[in-house]
Amino acid sequence: MKIEKTTKFLIVGLGLIGGSYARALKKREYPVSAIEPRQAAIDYAMDKGIIDKGYTDVDENAVGQADIIIFALYPKVFVEWIDKYQHLIRPGALITDVTGVKRSVVYEIQSKLRDDVEFIAAHPMAGREVYGVENSDDSIFRDANYIVVPTDKNTAEAIETCKDLGWTLGFEHVSVLSPEMHDEMIGFVSQLTHCIAVSLMTCSDNTHLADYTGDSFRDLTRIARINDEMWSELFMLNKDALLRQMDTFIKEFESLRDLLEKGDVDGMREKMRISTTRRAMFDKRP
């Protein structure tokens, strides 16, 4: 399936990411509908021209007419939706997602899904510490990464369509990873960083820290304003990979601590030089 101007998009879950997808697609004049249980979210999206049509219940016609369905749901809710409503999806439709973990979701859904519907997974590496379509903003995709996560059940056409969706949404870089590689990588660059931010905020109960802190602490803890329901689910669904990354971090932190305890300035400076060199790679855009 190629994305054309007549391609009908349906977004299931009109939160921050789902709403931002809708904004990006509407700016490019694609037909966009949404299913979202919160009436206030539908009203807001309709009033702002973010979507063409919105439904608080699973509408048979909305699902049946969609060419591409984007699921912006928590992983377990996504699986439950497929179990309950996949019979409404039209033959030949393509479905994708924004889910933050893949191994525990992709294979299960592909094993349940009808043969005449294809699921190609994706992960937009973008977000903010706010929620809801009211805070949606497609500019969060600018300079951001988009990951397509295929399996051997996916067709080459679906993979290319999903990549094209990433470019259409305005992402800076589109890459392809297996579900296993995705979850290992995400355990490090996303989940571990959230664990570190949470730990920084919970290791001191000093209520006056905000009066003394500088930008370094604010930058490191920006993501500590966390959706506990969503992130605890993501952590558990990627438990083995995240534990490996946490263990690696603990060993590295202890190594730095040992250098400090021993007064090994050369050793500390070497780690800092390595850190500076590796961090500089993130400032270079392809």
Disulfide bonds with the S-S distance in Angstrom:
none
